[in-house]
Amino acid sequence: MYARSVSMRLKANLLARLNRTIENEVLPLLQKQAGFQGQFTFAVPGGTEAVTISLWEKKEYADACHRETHPQLPKAMEKFIEGPPAIQTCEVVNSTFHALAAQGAVSSIAMGVR
């Protein structure tokens, strides 16, 4: 699994609007990409910095998203961030995410939820 992290410096008092934009504009774009596994967004409440981490099945999928989708994202994000975001791809070497996702799937199947 691979992760793409994006670090951003936020303009003052725009965290809630940034979150809505991620939910309504960014995630729908990412969800259309092959190999997309999920995304986390981290920010200190009232803070001026945020980090998003998207998870990808393979490095090739993360790289394709960077080439094809990330050029569309600055338009949606420019009203909330100062300066260009810092983007980095990393290999996930340790995570409890897989165990939690598998445990949730097993629990759902055991309960008859699909």
N, CA and C of each residue as an Amber inpcrd file, in Angstrom:
protein
   342
   0.8510000  -1.1630000   0.0000000   0.0000000   0.0000000   0.0000000
   0.9030000   1.2340000   0.0000000   0.4400000   2.2670000  -0.6650000
   1.1830000   3.5270000  -0.7480000   0.3130000   4.6670000  -0.2390000
   0.9580000   5.6910000   0.2520000   0.2530000   6.8670000   0.7620000
   0.7700000   8.0980000   0.0550000  -0.1270000   8.9990000  -0.2370000
   0.2290000  10.2980000  -0.8070000  -0.1450000  11.3220000   0.2430000
   0.8470000  12.0520000   0.7700000   0.5460000  13.0780000   1.7750000
   0.6290000  14.4570000   1.1400000  -0.2720000  15.3090000   1.5690000
  -0.3220000  16.6900000   1.1020000  -0.3770000  17.5830000   2.3380000
   0.6670000  18.3790000   2.5460000   0.7160000  19.3130000   3.6720000
   0.3490000  20.7020000   3.1640000  -0.5230000  21.3790000   3.9120000
  -1.0130000  22.6920000   3.4710000  -0.9770000  23.6850000   4.6200000
  -0.6490000  24.9200000   4.3140000  -0.7790000  26.0160000   5.2780000
  -2.1150000  26.6820000   4.9760000  -2.9900000  26.7210000   5.9850000
  -4.3490000  27.2270000   5.7960000  -4.4540000  28.7180000   6.0700000
  -5.3400000  29.3610000   5.3610000  -5.7080000  30.7320000   5.6850000
  -6.5500000  30.6920000   6.9630000  -6.5550000  31.7790000   7.6990000
  -7.2250000  31.8350000   9.0110000  -8.7190000  31.5360000   8.9210000
  -9.1980000  30.7630000   9.8670000 -10.6240000  30.4870000  10.0750000
 -11.3310000  29.8160000   8.8920000 -10.6030000  29.0160000   8.1270000
 -11.2290000  28.3780000   6.9680000 -11.2210000  26.8550000   7.0430000
 -10.9280000  26.2880000   8.1930000 -10.8500000  24.8410000   8.3190000
 -12.1770000  24.1550000   7.9960000 -13.2900000  24.6730000   8.4730000
 -14.5970000  24.0580000   8.2080000 -14.9140000  24.0810000   6.7130000
 -14.6140000  25.1950000   6.0570000 -14.8630000  25.2850000   4.6030000
 -13.9300000  24.3570000   3.8420000 -12.6890000  24.2310000   4.3060000
 -11.7450000  23.2980000   3.6780000 -12.3010000  21.8780000   3.7750000
 -12.7910000  21.5080000   4.9420000 -13.3320000  20.1690000   5.1410000
 -14.5050000  19.9010000   4.1980000 -15.4130000  20.8510000   4.0510000
 -16.5540000  20.6810000   3.1330000 -16.0630000  20.5280000   1.6900000
 -15.0550000  21.2960000   1.3170000 -14.5160000  21.2050000  -0.0440000
 -13.8820000  19.8400000  -0.2820000 -13.1650000  19.3400000   0.6980000
 -12.5650000  18.0070000   0.5640000 -13.6730000  16.9690000   0.3950000
 -14.6930000  17.0250000   1.2330000 -15.7870000  16.0600000   1.1590000
 -16.5720000  16.1520000  -0.1470000 -16.8500000  17.3800000  -0.6060000
 -17.7320000  17.5680000  -1.7570000 -17.0460000  17.6370000  -3.1100000
 -15.7640000  18.0300000  -3.1400000 -15.0780000  18.2020000  -4.4180000
 -13.8740000  17.2840000  -4.5930000 -13.0700000  17.1380000  -3.5440000
 -11.8270000  16.3720000  -3.6720000 -12.0900000  14.8650000  -3.6250000
 -12.8060000  14.3960000  -2.6010000 -13.0520000  12.9600000  -2.4750000
 -13.7690000  12.3640000  -3.6850000 -14.7840000  13.0230000  -4.2410000
 -15.4020000  12.4440000  -5.4380000 -14.4080000  12.2500000  -6.5950000
 -13.4470000  13.1540000  -6.7410000 -12.4200000  12.9820000  -7.7750000
 -11.5210000  11.7930000  -7.4560000 -11.0930000  11.6890000  -6.2070000
 -10.2030000  10.5950000  -5.8190000 -10.8980000   9.2400000  -5.9250000
 -12.1590000   9.1910000  -5.5580000 -12.8920000   7.9280000  -5.5750000
 -13.0590000   7.3700000  -6.9850000 -12.9150000   8.1930000  -7.9930000
 -12.9940000   7.7390000  -9.3800000 -11.6780000   7.1320000  -9.8550000
 -10.6140000   7.3260000  -9.0930000  -9.2890000   6.8600000  -9.4910000
  -9.0970000   5.3880000  -9.1410000  -8.5090000   4.6460000 -10.0560000
  -8.2000000   3.2330000  -9.8020000  -7.2470000   3.1180000  -8.6180000
  -7.4940000   2.1420000  -7.7630000  -6.6020000   1.8560000  -6.6510000
  -6.7660000   2.7180000  -5.4250000  -7.7060000   3.6700000  -5.4340000
  -7.9150000   4.5330000  -4.2720000  -8.4900000   3.7030000  -3.1290000
  -7.8900000   3.8120000  -1.9340000  -8.3030000   3.0200000  -0.7860000
  -9.0000000   3.8480000   0.2960000  -8.7020000   5.1320000   0.3850000
  -9.3030000   5.9750000   1.4090000  -8.4480000   7.1960000   1.6720000
  -8.9600000   8.0850000   2.5030000  -8.2260000   9.3190000   2.8000000
  -8.4820000   9.7510000   4.2360000  -7.4640000  10.3470000   4.8320000
  -7.5450000  10.9640000   6.1510000  -7.1640000  12.4250000   5.9890000
  -7.7950000  13.2970000   6.7610000  -7.3870000  14.6960000   6.8200000
  -7.1600000  15.0250000   8.2870000  -5.9960000  15.5980000   8.5750000
  -5.6280000  15.9490000   9.9410000  -5.4130000  17.4590000  10.0230000
  -5.9500000  18.0570000  11.0820000  -5.7210000  19.4780000  11.3400000
  -5.9110000  19.7310000  12.8290000  -5.1230000  20.6470000  13.3540000
  -5.3130000  21.0690000  14.7320000  -6.5010000  22.0230000  14.7290000
  -7.4950000  21.8150000  15.5960000  -8.6460000  22.7220000  15.6210000
  -8.1880000  24.1760000  15.7660000  -8.6960000  25.0090000  14.8920000
  -8.3240000  26.4120000  14.9030000  -6.9240000  26.6680000  14.3870000
  -6.2710000  25.6110000  13.9330000  -4.8940000  25.7250000  13.4650000
  -4.7820000  26.2590000  12.0580000  -3.5530000  26.3920000  11.6230000
  -3.3010000  26.9290000  10.2920000  -2.5750000  25.9320000   9.4030000
  -2.5370000  24.6710000   9.8200000  -1.9100000  23.6490000   8.9930000
  -2.7980000  22.4220000   8.9290000  -2.7960000  21.7770000   7.7830000
  -3.5650000  20.5480000   7.5970000  -2.7390000  19.5860000   6.7510000
  -2.9960000  18.3140000   6.9520000  -2.3420000  17.2710000   6.1710000
  -3.4170000  16.2890000   5.7320000  -3.4170000  15.9560000   4.4530000
  -4.2820000  14.8880000   3.9670000  -3.3910000  13.7210000   3.5690000
  -3.8550000  12.5390000   3.8470000  -3.1340000  11.3340000   3.4570000
  -4.1150000  10.4400000   2.7250000  -3.8310000  10.1910000   1.4630000
  -4.6630000   9.2780000   0.6830000  -3.9090000   7.9580000   0.5590000
  -4.6500000   6.8630000   0.6190000  -4.0660000   5.5260000   0.5600000
  -4.3830000   4.8960000  -0.7820000  -3.3590000   4.2330000  -1.3500000
  -3.4530000   3.6700000  -2.6930000  -2.9800000   2.2310000  -2.6890000
  -3.6200000   1.4180000  -3.5000000  -3.2800000   0.0020000  -3.6070000
  -1.8470000  -0.1980000  -4.1040000  -1.4380000   0.5820000  -5.1100000
  -0.0990000   0.4600000  -5.6980000   0.4750000   1.8530000  -5.9440000
   1.7860000   1.9280000  -6.0010000   2.4720000   3.1970000  -6.2750000
   2.0270000   3.7710000  -7.6210000   1.8170000   2.9030000  -8.5800000
   1.4020000   3.3590000  -9.9110000   0.0870000   4.1340000  -9.8490000
  -0.8340000   3.7030000  -8.9900000  -2.1120000   4.3940000  -8.8520000
  -1.9280000   5.7680000  -8.1970000  -1.0740000   5.8240000  -7.1800000
  -0.7850000   7.1160000  -6.5250000  -0.1420000   8.0700000  -7.5240000
   0.7890000   7.5510000  -8.3230000   1.4580000   8.3880000  -9.3220000
   0.4900000   8.8510000 -10.4020000  -0.4040000   7.9710000 -10.8340000
  -1.3990000   8.3510000 -11.8550000  -2.3140000   9.4420000 -11.3190000
  -2.7120000   9.3240000 -10.0670000  -3.5550000  10.3600000  -9.4630000
  -2.8080000  11.6890000  -9.4330000  -1.5330000  11.6330000  -9.0940000
  -0.7340000  12.8570000  -9.0430000  -0.6750000  13.5270000 -10.4280000
  -0.5540000  12.7230000 -11.4690000  -0.4840000  13.2690000 -12.8350000
  -1.8470000  13.7460000 -13.3280000  -2.8980000  12.9650000 -13.0500000
  -4.1920000  13.2100000 -13.6690000  -5.1540000  14.0530000 -12.8240000
  -5.1690000  13.8400000 -11.5260000  -6.1680000  14.4830000 -10.6720000
  -5.6090000  15.6700000  -9.9050000  -4.4020000  15.5630000  -9.3780000
  -3.8540000  16.6530000  -8.5650000  -3.7990000  17.9940000  -9.2940000
  -3.5770000  18.0510000 -10.6150000  -3.6310000  19.3650000 -11.2760000
  -4.9930000  20.0500000 -11.1660000  -6.0710000  19.2810000 -10.9650000
  -7.4070000  19.8550000 -10.8110000  -7.6520000  20.3640000  -9.3940000
  -6.9260000  19.8270000  -8.4160000  -7.1890000  20.1400000  -7.0200000
  -6.8010000  21.5420000  -6.5920000  -5.6940000  22.1120000  -7.0630000
  -5.3520000  23.4640000  -6.5920000  -6.4590000  24.4790000  -6.8070000
  -7.2270000  24.3580000  -7.8690000  -8.3380000  25.2830000  -8.0990000
  -9.3360000  25.2140000  -6.9540000  -9.6910000  24.0040000  -6.5390000
 -10.6580000  23.8340000  -5.4550000 -10.0770000  24.2810000  -4.1150000
  -8.7550000  24.1690000  -3.9630000  -8.1310000  24.4250000  -2.6720000
  -7.5310000  25.8150000  -2.5250000  -7.3020000  26.5250000  -3.6220000
  -6.5450000  27.7840000  -3.5440000  -7.1950000  28.8440000  -2.6670000
  -8.5010000  28.8040000  -2.5100000  -9.1600000  29.8030000  -1.6610000
  -8.9460000  29.5310000  -0.1710000  -8.4000000  28.3450000   0.1720000
  -8.2090000  27.9760000   1.5760000  -6.7560000  27.9060000   2.0190000
  -5.8410000  27.7790000   1.0680000  -4.4460000  27.5710000   1.4510000
  -3.5540000  28.7150000   0.9960000  -2.4480000  28.8580000   1.7180000
  -1.4380000  29.8550000   1.3720000  -0.2490000  29.1230000   0.7810000
   0.1420000  29.5110000  -0.4150000   1.2920000  28.8880000  -1.0580000
   0.9620000  27.5060000  -1.5840000   1.9300000  26.9150000  -2.2640000
   1.6920000  25.5870000  -2.8370000   1.7390000  24.5020000  -1.7570000
   0.9280000  23.4600000  -1.9060000   0.9960000  22.3570000  -0.9530000
   2.2620000  21.5300000  -1.1820000   2.7480000  20.8870000  -0.1360000
   3.8840000  19.9680000  -0.2460000   3.3200000  18.5650000  -0.4290000
   3.6950000  17.9070000  -1.5220000   3.1400000  16.5980000  -1.8640000
   4.2550000  15.5650000  -1.8510000   3.9600000  14.4050000  -1.2560000
   4.9690000  13.3650000  -1.1150000   4.3000000  11.9960000  -1.2000000
   4.9680000  11.0190000  -1.8380000   4.4750000   9.6480000  -1.8780000
   5.3560000   8.7820000  -0.9920000   4.7230000   7.9340000  -0.1760000
   5.4510000   7.0690000   0.7500000   4.9090000   5.6530000   0.6420000
   5.7650000   4.6870000   0.9150000   5.3080000   3.3170000   1.0400000
   4.8290000   3.1170000   2.4740000   3.6780000   2.4890000   2.6360000
   3.1720000   2.1980000   3.9710000   3.9070000   0.9490000   4.4530000
   4.7210000   1.1000000   5.4960000   5.5110000  -0.0230000   5.9930000
   4.9070000  -0.6580000   7.2360000   4.0040000   0.0630000   7.9040000
   3.3420000  -0.4780000   9.0830000   2.0190000   0.2570000   9.2570000
   0.9690000  -0.4950000   9.5290000  -0.3370000   0.1230000   9.6950000
  -1.2880000  -0.8280000  10.4030000  -2.1470000  -0.2930000  11.2370000
  -3.2360000  -1.0820000  11.8010000  -4.4950000  -0.9040000  10.9640000
  -4.4310000  -0.0510000   9.9580000  -5.5730000   0.2230000   9.0890000
  -6.0990000  -1.0620000   8.4600000  -5.1930000  -1.9180000   7.9360000
  -5.6050000  -3.1740000   7.3040000  -6.3610000  -4.0420000   8.2940000
  -5.8390000  -4.1610000   9.5080000  -6.4760000  -4.9930000  10.5230000
  -7.8520000  -4.4500000  10.8840000  -7.9670000  -3.1320000  11.0250000
  -9.2580000  -2.5270000  11.3550000 -10.2650000  -2.7250000  10.2340000
  -9.8220000  -2.5370000   8.9830000 -10.7160000  -2.7050000   7.8350000
 -11.1720000  -4.1550000   7.7320000 -10.2490000  -5.1000000   7.9020000
 -10.5990000  -6.5150000   7.8320000 -11.5430000  -6.8880000   8.9750000
 -11.2800000  -6.3890000  10.1690000 -12.1220000  -6.6770000  11.3200000
 -13.5390000  -6.1370000  11.0920000 -13.6500000  -4.9350000  10.5290000
 -14.9580000  -4.3650000  10.2110000 -15.7070000  -5.1890000   9.1910000
 -14.9970000  -5.6920000   8.1690000 -15.6320000  -6.5200000   7.1460000
 -16.1110000  -7.8250000   7.7620000 -15.2990000  -8.4410000   8.6080000
 -15.6950000  -9.6980000   9.2530000 -16.9020000  -9.4550000  10.1500000
 -16.8920000  -8.3670000  10.9200000 -18.0190000  -8.0640000  11.8000000
 -19.2900000  -7.8390000  11.0030000 -19.1770000  -7.1300000   9.8800000
 -20.3570000  -6.8650000   9.0450000 -20.9210000  -8.1390000   8.4620000
 -20.0440000  -9.0380000   7.9950000 -20.5050000 -10.3100000   7.4200000
 -21.1440000 -11.1660000   8.5110000 -20.5240000 -11.1910000   9.6910000
 -21.0750000 -11.9840000  10.7910000 -22.4530000 -11.4930000  11.2010000
 -22.6830000 -10.1950000  11.0690000 -23.9760000  -9.6180000  11.4460000
 -24.9680000  -9.6380000  10.2840000 -24.5550000 -10.1370000   9.1180000
 -25.4360000 -10.1940000   7.9640000 -25.5730000  -8.8650000   7.2540000
 -24.6390000  -7.9180000   7.4870000 -24.6780000  -6.6150000   6.8310000
 -23.7640000  -6.6660000   5.6240000 -24.2230000  -6.2030000   4.5010000
 -23.3810000  -6.1750000   3.2920000 -23.4680000  -4.8350000   2.6520000
